[in-house]
Structures are given as C-alpha cells and as structure tokens.
C-alpha cells in the first residue's frame, strides 16, 4: 500500500535575536560567559532578518509539518522564553510544528521550568502530555522527540539523554517498527560529530546502539550549525541517515554554514520507503535558493 506523500521541513538553532536586555541579577554563573560571548561574537552571526527571510521561503514551500531541533534561546533568560513562544506561534500552531530543546534552551537549571511553561504545546505528544521522549503521528510519519538539553558548567555545551529516555526510545522504535510508519527521531546534539568533546552528546554511543538494535528511518538534529549527513548502523545491515542543518539565522560569511533548512518528501511504505531531501539556504547575496536535491532513501 502506498501512502500519500508527506513533506516535512526541518530547521534548527535559530538563536533568536536580539537578545533581551538582562537584569544584572540574571547575569550570574554561566549566563555571564554566555552574555560576553553574545556581545563579542554571536550577535554578529545570528540575524533576525536572515531568519525571517528563511522562514518566508519555508512557508512558500507549504510543508505539511515543521520540526525545530533546538536552541531558540541563547543564555536562558526568562524573557527569551516569551520571545521563543511568540516565534513558535508565528511559525505555526502546535499541531503543525514540533520542537525539541537544545543546550541553549536548558542553559541553566531554572531554564527547564521556563521552557516547559512557555513551549510545552510544541514538545508534547498527541494527547498533550509532556515529557521525553514524546511521540506524534502525522499521516504516515511518526515523530519521536528527545531532549539532550541539560544544564552544564561554563564553556561546556555537552548533551545527555540518560537511561530513561534511551530505554523508552528503544521500546517506542521497536513498537513502531511493526507498523507502516516512517520513524523520525528528533534530537538536538548529533549522534556523530567532529566537534570537540566539550560540545558532544556524552551518551551518543548508547543512542547508536539503540538505533542499531531497533531501527529508525531518519534522525534529524542541529547543534553543529553545519550541513551534515552521517549514516548510522541499523538492524540487519540497514543504514539510518542522521541529518543536521545549519543555524537558521546564520549570516553568510561566518565560520559555519550560512542559514538553511531541509525539506523531506516522504512516500512509499514499510520496507519500500522513499525520501527526497531538498536543501534551501541563504546565498552570499542574501537570497534564499535551492542548494541541493537528491534521493536520501529509496
């Protein structure tokens, strides 16, 4: 049986600008170093107009659903979560947009409370229940949202899933593997990366074992601010693509790839899936154009 084609858009790491003005009482601990880094470097990379142009182009492609794999916020200020809620609502309803948090969204301990309070409709299951992992079904696609965001010390950007999420992910993938659905794992930190140790997912090796044992059709991530495709081992000699995108607000000419998003056109059925990847991004002239298009699966 052939399912109707489903088009999924994936963007990540918008790092919303401008950064709200912090109160002096908020600039303690890790936020101090983050604020200095924003003022000296990051505010020249993450640009609101660039992000707006990318979103306008994404909307013109009329995807069926949009996923955002983390880092709406920058240093975990309370005002950033209100700003992030407004941005998500502008992007689409919680029925049409799915979000998983990144390390900048859980920058400090209290940030998890802010994120849940403001963004929970976008990171909950179809019954509105929160917690990770969560699952959503859209047509022939099953979205599985994970959180790698944990508070860390200054100068660290590591992620962590933990035994509970990994155990539940294994059970979910195993169950969905018996159904006619295209399983997509959403995560912020990449399972494979060339980034230094202080920016990595610390239990990525366990995640890769779960994928190898139980399978998935696609893993989507952000964090490294680069176009990335790595192939993970799946069951019985299969391979699972893990695909990352650049920051959705990165201006051309920075030390990472300029702003882009991916479209995935998914059709077919269990055992015979097809997935085409179309990447659209900001050019050196500031326009948004197609950068590459190829068959990822099938």
Backbone bond lengths (Angstrom), bond angles and torsions (degrees), N, CA, C in turn:
res aa  C-N    CA-C-N  psi(-1)  N-CA   C-N-CA  omega(-1)  CA-C   N-CA-C  phi
1 X - - - 1.462 - - 1.530 109.31 -
2 X 1.313 117.34 132.38 1.460 122.04 179.89 1.520 110.31 -99.27
3 X 1.310 116.44 127.59 1.458 121.61 177.77 1.519 110.31 -83.50
4 X 1.329 115.46 162.53 1.451 121.45 174.52 1.527 110.09 -68.73
5 X 1.330 116.63 140.98 1.462 119.33 179.54 1.524 110.67 -60.69
6 X 1.321 115.46 138.57 1.456 123.00 -179.57 1.519 107.49 -122.52
7 X 1.331 117.12 131.05 1.467 121.41 -179.88 1.521 109.78 -110.35
8 X 1.314 115.20 120.04 1.464 122.79 -179.18 1.521 109.14 -112.39
9 X 1.325 117.23 132.01 1.464 122.37 173.69 1.520 109.50 -102.90
10 X 1.321 115.78 140.44 1.466 121.65 -179.17 1.529 109.78 -129.07
11 X 1.333 115.47 122.10 1.452 121.09 171.26 1.526 108.91 -132.99
12 X 1.309 116.03 166.74 1.458 119.02 -174.56 1.520 110.92 -156.97
13 X 1.316 115.01 162.00 1.467 123.58 170.11 1.528 114.26 50.50
14 X 1.348 117.80 52.67 1.466 118.35 178.30 1.524 113.77 -68.28
15 X 1.348 117.94 -23.82 1.472 121.30 177.55 1.528 110.17 41.63
16 X 1.322 115.25 69.31 1.458 121.19 -168.71 1.525 112.88 -55.41
17 X 1.311 113.92 132.58 1.465 122.14 176.52 1.534 108.69 -119.43
18 X 1.341 115.96 152.03 1.466 127.86 -0.78 1.533 112.04 -77.80
19 X 1.302 115.70 158.22 1.459 120.81 174.78 1.522 109.19 -69.67
20 X 1.344 118.71 127.28 1.466 119.48 176.71 1.532 111.19 -57.84
21 X 1.299 116.45 144.45 1.469 120.71 -179.77 1.525 109.56 -64.87
22 X 1.331 118.27 120.24 1.461 119.92 -178.77 1.524 111.82 -79.79
23 X 1.325 115.47 152.12 1.464 120.21 167.77 1.531 107.91 -78.11
24 X 1.307 116.50 151.17 1.467 119.29 179.95 1.523 111.20 -58.35
25 X 1.331 116.52 -33.07 1.470 120.16 -179.27 1.524 112.15 -67.04
26 X 1.354 116.77 -19.88 1.465 119.85 179.38 1.521 112.58 -85.19
27 X 1.317 117.11 -18.26 1.458 120.36 -176.40 1.526 110.72 -88.08
28 X 1.332 113.91 71.18 1.462 121.38 176.67 1.530 108.25 -129.31
29 X 1.321 116.09 155.87 1.456 120.62 176.64 1.517 112.01 61.50
30 X 1.315 115.07 -135.79 1.459 121.31 -174.99 1.526 112.58 -64.08
31 X 1.323 117.44 -28.36 1.468 119.26 -179.07 1.528 111.94 -61.16
32 X 1.318 118.74 -28.70 1.466 121.10 -179.62 1.526 109.87 -62.46
33 X 1.338 116.63 -52.45 1.465 119.54 -179.20 1.519 111.02 -65.75
34 X 1.336 116.92 -36.62 1.458 120.21 178.03 1.514 112.51 -64.45
35 X 1.329 116.25 -39.70 1.460 120.85 179.46 1.535 110.55 -66.50
36 X 1.314 116.77 -42.59 1.469 120.18 178.15 1.528 110.03 -62.30
37 X 1.329 116.71 -42.65 1.463 121.01 179.22 1.529 111.25 -63.67
38 X 1.341 116.33 -38.31 1.465 119.70 177.69 1.536 110.35 -63.20
39 X 1.317 116.32 -47.04 1.460 120.25 -176.66 1.530 112.60 -67.18
40 X 1.330 116.82 -35.47 1.459 120.17 -175.05 1.529 113.04 -86.75
41 X 1.363 117.45 -27.60 1.465 118.81 -172.29 1.525 113.88 -138.26
42 X 1.333 116.95 -56.46 1.461 119.86 -164.98 1.531 113.25 -67.73
43 X 1.334 117.63 -29.11 1.468 118.52 -179.30 1.527 112.18 -68.82
44 X 1.336 117.09 -16.71 1.463 120.59 176.96 1.533 111.71 -88.81
45 X 1.321 116.44 -9.36 1.470 121.91 -179.46 1.523 111.48 -99.93
46 X 1.333 116.70 -45.76 1.462 121.67 -173.38 1.526 109.57 -94.45
47 X 1.338 114.49 114.39 1.455 121.52 -167.14 1.520 110.35 -122.86
48 X 1.323 116.45 127.21 1.467 121.37 -177.22 1.524 111.96 -63.31
49 X 1.328 117.98 -38.70 1.462 120.62 -179.28 1.528 111.42 -67.66
50 X 1.315 116.85 -37.69 1.466 120.83 176.90 1.520 110.59 -63.54
51 X 1.327 116.39 -44.26 1.461 120.75 177.64 1.526 110.77 -62.34
52 X 1.313 117.40 -43.16 1.468 120.77 -179.61 1.523 111.46 -62.12
53 X 1.334 117.15 -40.72 1.467 120.68 178.55 1.522 111.16 -64.28
54 X 1.326 116.44 -39.95 1.461 120.68 179.53 1.526 110.80 -65.48
55 X 1.328 116.98 -42.59 1.464 120.76 -179.72 1.523 111.10 -67.48
56 X 1.312 117.37 -37.44 1.461 120.30 176.87 1.525 110.85 -61.39
57 X 1.328 116.06 -40.98 1.461 119.70 177.97 1.529 111.07 -67.91
58 X 1.328 116.27 -40.89 1.470 120.29 177.73 1.526 110.57 -59.57
59 X 1.308 116.76 -45.55 1.468 120.08 -179.67 1.527 111.53 -61.38
60 X 1.328 116.72 -34.89 1.464 120.58 179.80 1.528 112.20 -66.88
61 X 1.346 116.65 -20.82 1.468 120.86 178.52 1.531 112.07 -83.10
62 X 1.321 117.42 -9.11 1.476 125.17 178.24 1.530 113.37 46.98
63 X 1.336 117.72 58.56 1.469 118.54 176.56 1.522 110.92 -67.48
64 X 1.325 115.88 158.52 1.463 120.82 176.78 1.523 111.95 -74.67
65 X 1.330 116.65 -28.19 1.466 120.56 -178.65 1.524 107.85 -156.97
66 X 1.336 115.71 154.99 1.468 122.40 179.75 1.522 108.57 -125.40
67 X 1.337 116.96 135.10 1.459 120.98 172.89 1.522 109.21 -119.07
68 X 1.333 115.30 141.30 1.467 123.22 178.98 1.523 106.92 -123.82
69 X 1.338 116.20 118.91 1.466 119.26 -174.13 1.533 112.43 -100.69
70 X 1.338 115.03 53.13 1.449 119.30 164.44 1.512 117.78 99.11
71 X 1.332 112.23 167.59 1.467 125.32 177.22 1.521 113.17 62.05
72 X 1.318 114.77 58.64 1.460 121.18 164.53 1.525 109.07 -74.36
73 X 1.325 115.71 -43.23 1.460 122.35 -176.66 1.529 111.10 -84.35
74 X 1.326 115.51 176.27 1.462 121.72 -179.98 1.527 112.54 -122.06
75 X 1.342 116.78 -55.40 1.474 119.07 -178.51 1.530 111.54 -129.23
76 X 1.309 117.90 17.09 1.459 121.14 172.39 1.512 116.02 73.82
77 X 1.335 117.82 26.51 1.460 120.10 174.96 1.523 109.70 -70.69
78 X 1.329 116.90 146.44 1.466 120.26 -179.95 1.525 111.47 -55.75
79 X 1.339 116.99 -39.94 1.468 120.91 -178.48 1.523 112.39 -65.40
80 X 1.332 117.35 -25.41 1.462 119.71 179.47 1.523 112.07 -66.42
81 X 1.320 117.20 -27.65 1.461 119.99 -177.57 1.527 110.92 -78.80
82 X 1.328 117.78 -31.60 1.467 120.73 170.08 1.531 109.52 -66.24
83 X 1.315 116.34 -44.85 1.462 122.05 178.15 1.533 109.76 -59.76
84 X 1.327 116.07 -42.30 1.455 120.97 179.50 1.515 112.67 -66.00
85 X 1.337 117.34 -38.60 1.472 120.32 177.36 1.523 110.37 -63.03
86 X 1.323 117.41 -43.19 1.465 120.70 179.05 1.528 110.31 -62.12
87 X 1.333 116.96 -40.39 1.456 120.72 -179.93 1.535 111.10 -66.31
88 X 1.318 116.72 -43.86 1.464 119.84 178.25 1.527 111.14 -61.91
89 X 1.326 116.83 -42.50 1.465 119.98 179.87 1.524 111.21 -65.34
90 X 1.321 116.78 -33.72 1.461 120.38 175.76 1.534 110.54 -68.85
91 X 1.335 116.20 -36.14 1.458 121.09 180.00 1.525 111.00 -66.52
92 X 1.336 117.15 -38.18 1.454 120.42 179.19 1.514 111.19 164.77
93 X 1.306 116.39 172.79 1.463 120.77 178.80 1.526 109.54 -72.86
94 X 1.325 115.86 164.55 1.464 119.93 178.92 1.525 112.22 -68.03
95 X 1.329 117.73 -13.67 1.464 120.57 172.27 1.521 111.56 -77.56
96 X 1.321 116.34 -24.97 1.464 121.42 -174.23 1.517 113.60 -107.40
97 X 1.320 117.63 -7.20 1.460 122.49 -177.89 1.521 108.93 -133.29
98 X 1.327 116.49 134.45 1.461 122.84 175.60 1.522 108.84 -120.54
99 X 1.333 116.20 137.86 1.460 121.87 -176.32 1.524 110.46 -129.92
100 X 1.333 116.09 140.43 1.464 121.38 167.66 1.519 108.04 -125.79
101 X 1.335 118.24 143.25 1.474 120.36 -173.32 1.522 113.31 -80.03
102 X 1.341 113.91 155.71 1.453 121.47 174.80 1.514 111.43 -113.52
103 X 1.318 116.48 -175.19 1.461 120.41 -176.43 1.526 112.01 -66.11
104 X 1.335 119.05 -31.96 1.460 120.31 178.69 1.527 111.69 -74.07
105 X 1.324 117.47 -23.11 1.464 120.86 176.89 1.524 111.65 -76.11
106 X 1.327 116.41 -26.36 1.481 121.72 177.68 1.529 107.22 -116.78
107 X 1.318 115.51 49.43 1.465 122.95 -170.43 1.523 112.07 -66.62
108 X 1.322 115.44 -38.38 1.466 122.21 178.02 1.531 107.86 -131.58
109 X 1.321 116.73 167.97 1.457 120.66 -170.42 1.530 113.08 -57.96
110 X 1.326 117.21 -43.35 1.468 119.06 -175.84 1.531 112.64 -73.27
111 X 1.335 117.85 -11.62 1.464 120.63 -177.14 1.524 112.22 -64.56
112 X 1.315 118.51 -31.41 1.469 120.64 179.86 1.525 110.72 -61.26
113 X 1.328 116.88 -36.56 1.469 120.74 178.13 1.522 109.91 -67.06
114 X 1.348 116.50 -44.43 1.468 120.52 178.77 1.525 110.65 -61.00
115 X 1.337 117.06 -44.33 1.459 121.33 -177.97 1.519 111.32 -62.50
116 X 1.318 116.74 -44.91 1.459 120.59 -179.94 1.522 110.73 -63.85
117 X 1.320 116.70 -42.70 1.458 121.37 -177.41 1.530 111.51 -64.28
118 X 1.329 117.64 -40.55 1.458 120.81 -172.72 1.529 113.56 -94.93
119 X 1.327 117.88 -31.02 1.460 120.08 -168.57 1.528 114.09 -115.91
120 X 1.325 118.16 2.62 1.467 120.47 -171.90 1.526 114.63 -55.34
121 X 1.359 121.38 -35.52 1.465 118.23 179.36 1.530 113.51 -59.94
122 X 1.334 116.26 -24.88 1.460 120.74 -177.24 1.530 112.36 -90.92
123 X 1.307 117.81 -9.62 1.460 121.19 -179.62 1.525 110.06 -132.76
124 X 1.342 114.30 55.60 1.459 121.80 177.47 1.516 108.75 -142.11
125 X 1.326 116.05 167.75 1.457 119.33 -176.50 1.533 111.23 -80.45
126 X 1.317 116.89 -174.17 1.461 120.93 -174.83 1.526 112.79 -68.64
127 X 1.323 116.89 -16.84 1.465 120.73 175.73 1.514 111.89 -93.88
128 X 1.335 117.13 1.84 1.455 121.30 179.80 1.511 114.44 84.96
129 X 1.347 117.26 10.92 1.454 120.68 -179.25 1.522 110.16 -87.45
130 X 1.330 116.10 135.05 1.450 121.36 -179.52 1.511 112.63 -88.39
131 X 1.316 116.16 -170.82 1.463 122.11 -177.70 1.515 110.80 97.48
132 X 1.328 114.67 156.67 1.464 121.03 -177.41 1.525 109.94 -121.89
133 X 1.337 116.56 141.65 1.469 126.61 -3.00 1.530 111.52 -74.39
134 X 1.332 115.93 155.80 1.459 120.59 172.09 1.526 108.16 -123.20
135 X 1.318 115.68 156.64 1.455 120.25 -177.37 1.515 111.76 -124.87
136 X 1.329 115.93 144.01 1.456 122.71 175.56 1.526 108.64 -135.71
137 X 1.327 115.99 141.92 1.462 120.98 176.17 1.519 109.14 -112.37
138 X 1.306 116.08 127.10 1.449 122.51 176.27 1.527 107.36 -132.59
139 X 1.336 115.64 108.41 1.456 121.58 -178.18 1.535 109.34 55.09
140 X 1.334 118.59 -119.57 1.458 122.06 -178.22 1.526 112.81 -96.51
141 X 1.332 116.40 15.70 1.464 121.91 -175.34 1.529 110.42 -116.80
142 X 1.330 116.40 134.91 1.463 122.67 173.01 1.523 108.28 -111.55
143 X 1.331 116.50 118.62 1.462 122.92 178.32 1.519 109.12 -97.61
144 X 1.326 117.10 130.47 1.462 122.47 179.91 1.515 107.87 -121.57
145 X 1.334 116.92 111.30 1.458 121.92 -174.89 1.517 112.50 -95.89
146 X 1.314 116.16 129.61 1.463 123.38 177.59 1.526 109.69 -117.45
147 X 1.322 116.50 158.92 1.461 121.21 174.11 1.522 109.63 -121.29
148 X 1.325 116.31 122.69 1.463 121.75 173.19 1.518 111.35 -105.57
149 X 1.333 116.76 2.17 1.455 120.96 -177.11 1.526 111.87 -76.57
150 X 1.314 116.48 121.06 1.464 122.89 175.68 1.528 107.95 -139.34
151 X 1.336 118.01 146.20 1.464 119.01 175.91 1.525 110.54 -63.85
152 X 1.309 117.01 137.12 1.455 121.28 179.66 1.528 109.94 -132.89
153 X 1.315 115.67 170.07 1.461 121.48 178.33 1.529 110.05 -71.68
154 X 1.333 117.60 162.85 1.468 120.30 175.46 1.522 111.59 -52.39
155 X 1.315 115.33 144.08 1.463 125.18 178.38 1.532 114.11 71.90
156 X 1.344 117.62 7.50 1.464 121.08 174.40 1.524 109.63 -110.11
157 X 1.336 116.37 142.62 1.466 121.96 176.59 1.529 109.68 -134.26
158 X 1.318 115.20 33.38 1.459 120.39 -178.99 1.521 111.07 -74.20
159 X 1.332 114.65 161.50 1.453 121.97 176.18 1.511 110.79 -125.65
160 X 1.336 115.51 164.30 1.463 121.22 -177.38 1.528 109.05 -154.14
161 X 1.315 116.53 131.89 1.462 121.59 176.39 1.520 111.55 -94.12
162 X 1.330 117.67 -50.95 1.456 121.80 -179.98 1.517 112.49 89.54
163 X 1.332 114.60 161.66 1.459 121.08 -172.78 1.525 112.87 -63.30
164 X 1.324 117.84 -38.38 1.465 120.21 -176.70 1.529 111.10 -63.11
165 X 1.325 117.11 -51.03 1.457 119.51 -179.98 1.525 111.35 -61.42
166 X 1.320 116.85 -43.04 1.462 120.31 -176.89 1.524 111.66 -66.76
167 X 1.325 116.99 -38.76 1.464 120.52 177.96 1.526 110.67 -65.41
168 X 1.323 116.53 -44.79 1.461 120.17 179.88 1.525 111.39 -69.34
169 X 1.326 117.36 -34.63 1.457 120.23 175.62 1.525 110.45 -61.39
170 X 1.321 116.96 -45.35 1.466 120.69 179.42 1.523 110.84 -57.77
171 X 1.332 116.83 -45.55 1.465 120.70 -179.18 1.523 110.95 -64.95
172 X 1.328 116.66 -40.34 1.465 120.75 -179.41 1.522 111.25 -66.18
173 X 1.327 117.30 -46.86 1.457 120.63 178.98 1.519 111.46 -61.94
174 X 1.320 115.89 -39.90 1.464 120.71 -179.98 1.525 110.85 -63.09
175 X 1.330 116.85 -44.73 1.459 121.07 179.70 1.528 111.17 -65.62
176 X 1.340 116.50 -47.82 1.457 120.18 -178.32 1.523 112.11 -66.44
177 X 1.329 116.26 -23.80 1.454 120.49 179.76 1.514 113.79 -64.24
178 X 1.329 116.98 -17.57 1.466 121.16 177.67 1.523 112.01 -90.88
179 X 1.341 117.39 -2.96 1.459 122.13 -176.26 1.524 110.56 -110.63
180 X 1.324 115.66 164.78 1.460 121.47 -178.96 1.526 109.53 -88.15
181 X 1.332 116.01 67.45 1.455 121.96 -179.89 1.525 109.99 -135.27
182 X 1.321 115.31 150.54 1.459 124.37 178.08 1.527 106.80 -93.81
183 X 1.324 117.06 109.23 1.462 122.50 -172.10 1.531 110.76 -86.98
184 X 1.344 115.90 121.81 1.463 121.31 179.62 1.524 109.01 -121.18
185 X 1.331 116.09 121.25 1.459 122.51 177.32 1.524 108.65 -93.32
186 X 1.323 116.08 126.74 1.465 122.51 -179.86 1.518 108.85 -106.93
187 X 1.322 116.34 126.68 1.462 121.20 -175.14 1.526 108.02 -152.75
188 X 1.312 117.08 151.84 1.469 118.99 -179.87 1.527 111.78 -83.35
189 X 1.323 117.62 -59.03 1.465 121.01 -178.70 1.528 110.25 -74.06
190 X 1.314 118.07 138.49 1.465 120.13 179.39 1.528 111.76 -73.46
191 X 1.337 116.91 146.60 1.467 119.34 175.75 1.521 112.75 -73.43
192 X 1.341 117.01 -23.24 1.464 122.55 176.83 1.520 107.61 -130.19
193 X 1.326 116.94 131.12 1.458 120.30 -175.25 1.518 110.32 -156.45
194 X 1.323 115.58 156.97 1.458 121.58 171.09 1.525 111.03 -104.33
195 X 1.325 116.95 8.04 1.461 121.66 178.84 1.529 110.01 -66.77
196 X 1.330 117.54 156.63 1.472 119.92 177.86 1.522 111.11 -65.21
197 X 1.326 115.62 162.00 1.455 122.24 -173.43 1.526 112.92 -56.75
198 X 1.323 117.36 -33.89 1.463 119.42 -175.84 1.531 112.85 -74.60
199 X 1.342 117.40 0.82 1.460 121.02 176.59 1.528 112.82 -119.15
200 X 1.309 118.80 8.68 1.458 122.07 -170.21 1.531 113.35 -96.19
201 X 1.333 114.33 163.30 1.460 122.28 169.40 1.523 107.12 -78.86
202 X 1.326 116.97 115.17 1.458 120.35 -168.61 1.527 113.39 -73.74
203 X 1.326 118.18 -23.62 1.466 119.28 176.00 1.534 111.30 -111.88
204 X 1.326 115.71 34.18 1.473 120.40 177.77 1.527 111.49 -60.26
205 X 1.327 116.43 -33.06 1.472 119.43 -179.27 1.520 111.31 -62.62
206 X 1.322 117.13 -33.78 1.461 120.12 178.49 1.529 109.84 -74.14
207 X 1.331 116.71 -41.60 1.463 119.93 176.29 1.519 110.50 -56.85
208 X 1.321 117.92 -43.85 1.460 120.89 -179.05 1.529 110.97 -64.86
209 X 1.328 117.63 -33.56 1.468 120.07 176.17 1.527 111.02 -67.27
210 X 1.327 117.06 -38.24 1.473 121.21 177.74 1.522 110.08 -63.33
211 X 1.329 116.98 -45.72 1.464 120.73 178.84 1.528 110.21 -62.89
212 X 1.322 116.92 -42.04 1.463 120.87 -179.65 1.524 111.73 -62.62
213 X 1.322 116.71 -35.08 1.467 120.73 -177.32 1.514 112.89 -83.34
214 X 1.335 117.71 -37.16 1.464 120.65 -169.42 1.524 114.01 -116.76
215 X 1.312 117.50 -13.93 1.450 120.72 174.76 1.512 114.56 79.33
216 X 1.303 114.48 165.82 1.471 125.94 172.79 1.514 103.88 -169.56
217 X 1.312 116.52 162.28 1.457 118.58 176.72 1.521 112.27 -92.97
218 X 1.352 116.85 -27.46 1.460 120.33 -174.29 1.523 109.25 -160.99
219 X 1.323 116.44 141.82 1.469 123.46 171.66 1.519 107.28 -119.97
220 X 1.342 116.80 128.60 1.458 121.78 179.04 1.516 109.60 -116.70
221 X 1.337 117.26 136.54 1.465 121.38 -177.12 1.521 110.43 -148.36
222 X 1.328 114.61 174.25 1.456 122.75 174.76 1.508 109.61 -130.03
223 X 1.325 116.57 -129.20 1.463 127.84 169.18 1.528 115.22 78.22
224 X 1.335 118.69 -48.31 1.467 119.44 -175.45 1.523 113.18 -83.81
225 X 1.348 117.87 -8.13 1.465 123.06 178.58 1.532 111.98 60.19
226 X 1.336 116.62 36.63 1.452 122.87 -178.23 1.524 110.94 -137.23
227 X 1.333 116.30 154.07 1.462 120.29 164.05 1.527 107.65 -68.78
228 X 1.321 117.46 123.14 1.460 120.61 -176.94 1.524 110.21 -141.53
229 X 1.322 116.00 139.06 1.460 122.17 166.77 1.520 107.35 -137.58
230 X 1.321 116.15 121.19 1.453 122.73 173.19 1.525 107.94 -126.24
231 X 1.314 116.15 147.50 1.456 120.98 -177.21 1.520 109.37 -107.43
232 X 1.336 115.75 118.72 1.457 122.39 -179.81 1.522 109.99 -93.30
233 X 1.304 115.32 151.05 1.463 120.34 175.47 1.526 109.88 -70.35
234 X 1.333 116.82 131.53 1.455 122.53 174.51 1.513 110.09 -113.81
235 X 1.334 117.88 -176.81 1.472 120.69 -179.49 1.535 111.85 -66.19
236 X 1.317 115.43 145.69 1.472 122.94 170.82 1.528 112.75 54.35
237 X 1.323 116.09 42.38 1.449 120.87 174.45 1.515 115.45 80.71
238 X 1.342 117.89 5.12 1.464 120.16 177.90 1.533 110.20 -77.40
239 X 1.333 115.83 165.35 1.455 121.20 177.35 1.521 109.26 -126.77
240 X 1.323 115.78 143.02 1.463 122.38 -177.51 1.526 108.29 -118.59
241 X 1.339 118.42 120.73 1.466 119.05 179.08 1.526 112.11 -75.44
242 X 1.327 115.76 133.17 1.464 122.73 172.06 1.522 106.47 -111.15
243 X 1.343 116.26 115.89 1.464 121.06 -169.64 1.528 110.03 -119.43
244 X 1.319 115.85 129.61 1.458 121.70 177.01 1.517 111.15 -115.71
245 X 1.321 115.65 158.07 1.458 122.33 179.08 1.526 109.61 -125.74
246 X 1.337 117.11 159.20 1.463 120.35 175.82 1.528 111.67 -68.83
247 X 1.305 115.72 173.71 1.460 120.68 170.42 1.521 108.82 -61.43
248 X 1.338 115.91 134.38 1.465 121.31 -177.78 1.525 112.84 -72.63
249 X 1.330 118.09 -5.51 1.472 120.90 -178.98 1.523 112.99 -120.47
250 X 1.343 117.86 8.92 1.465 120.95 -173.20 1.526 111.49 -76.19
251 X 1.322 115.95 123.74 1.459 120.69 178.87 1.527 109.84 -71.52
252 X 1.337 117.84 150.95 1.468 119.88 174.34 1.522 110.97 -60.48
253 X 1.331 115.03 145.29 1.458 119.96 175.62 1.513 115.32 94.87
254 X 1.348 117.65 -0.32 1.464 118.90 176.49 1.530 108.60 -81.07
255 X 1.332 116.60 -179.03 1.465 119.13 -175.53 1.526 113.06 -80.44
256 X 1.340 118.21 -1.21 1.463 122.62 174.46 1.532 108.57 -120.39
257 X 1.321 116.69 177.62 1.462 120.05 179.76 1.528 110.60 -64.31
258 X 1.320 116.27 146.99 1.460 120.15 178.90 1.521 110.50 -74.25
259 X 1.324 115.81 165.71 1.463 123.29 -171.22 1.528 112.22 -52.59
260 X 1.328 115.70 136.83 1.458 121.33 179.52 1.517 109.10 -160.50
261 X 1.323 114.81 164.26 1.464 121.28 171.09 1.515 107.73 -141.97
262 X 1.335 116.07 163.63 1.460 121.33 178.98 1.518 110.70 -116.30
263 X 1.320 115.03 146.10 1.459 122.92 168.97 1.519 108.28 -110.90
264 X 1.331 116.19 139.00 1.458 122.12 175.92 1.520 107.81 -121.10
265 X 1.327 116.27 119.92 1.467 121.14 176.95 1.527 107.14 -101.74
266 X 1.341 115.46 111.71 1.467 122.40 -169.17 1.516 109.54 -113.60
267 X 1.328 116.10 127.22 1.460 119.55 171.22 1.527 109.07 -150.81
268 X 1.336 115.54 -174.35 1.452 119.42 -175.26 1.517 110.56 96.64
269 X 1.312 116.71 -151.12 1.452 121.43 -177.93 1.510 110.70 -162.17
270 X 1.314 116.35 179.65 1.458 122.54 -175.73 1.530 111.40 -53.31
271 X 1.341 114.12 126.02 1.446 120.16 -178.53 1.508 113.83 85.94
272 X 1.331 117.71 -10.56 1.473 121.06 -178.19 1.525 110.40 -146.72
273 X 1.335 116.15 45.31 1.456 120.06 179.84 1.522 110.99 -72.88
274 X 1.319 114.87 150.38 1.456 122.40 171.60 1.524 108.24 -128.97
275 X 1.328 115.65 137.40 1.467 120.37 179.41 1.520 108.87 -144.06
276 X 1.323 115.12 118.70 1.456 121.44 175.70 1.521 108.90 -99.83
277 X 1.328 116.79 135.69 1.462 122.41 178.21 1.523 108.79 -106.12
278 X 1.318 115.83 129.07 1.461 122.82 175.08 1.519 107.42 -124.58
279 X 1.319 116.73 120.95 1.464 121.47 179.23 1.517 109.56 -105.34
280 X 1.334 116.12 129.96 1.462 122.40 177.91 1.530 108.28 -125.45
281 X 1.331 115.97 134.08 1.453 118.23 -176.13 1.512 113.36 -151.74
282 X 1.318 114.04 174.29 1.462 122.54 -177.71 1.522 109.54 -81.01
283 X 1.322 115.78 128.65 1.463 121.36 178.90 1.531 110.24 -87.18
284 X 1.322 115.80 174.97 1.468 120.17 179.89 1.522 112.22 -63.26
285 X 1.342 116.65 -22.35 1.463 120.54 178.25 1.529 112.42 -87.69
286 X 1.330 116.79 -2.42 1.458 120.55 177.93 1.515 114.68 92.75
287 X 1.326 118.00 -1.52 1.455 121.39 177.10 1.528 109.76 -85.36
288 X 1.333 115.95 159.48 1.460 120.95 176.35 1.522 107.87 -105.03
289 X 1.328 116.71 127.53 1.462 121.37 -176.17 1.525 109.68 -145.07
290 X 1.326 114.96 162.43 1.459 119.67 175.94 1.519 109.80 -67.85
291 X 1.339 116.07 134.27 1.458 120.56 -178.52 1.521 112.55 -106.68
292 X 1.320 116.20 -34.59 1.466 119.27 176.99 1.524 108.70 -161.54
293 X 1.329 114.66 158.02 1.468 120.83 -179.27 1.526 107.42 -152.98
294 X 1.314 116.81 124.56 1.452 119.91 -179.39 1.524 110.68 -160.30
295 X 1.322 115.30 164.34 1.465 120.94 177.52 1.517 108.85 -80.16
296 X 1.308 117.13 118.99 1.458 121.96 179.63 1.516 111.10 -86.49
297 X 1.325 115.98 -40.42 1.464 122.15 -178.68 1.524 108.29 -136.02
298 X 1.324 116.44 137.94 1.460 120.86 174.11 1.504 113.74 98.91
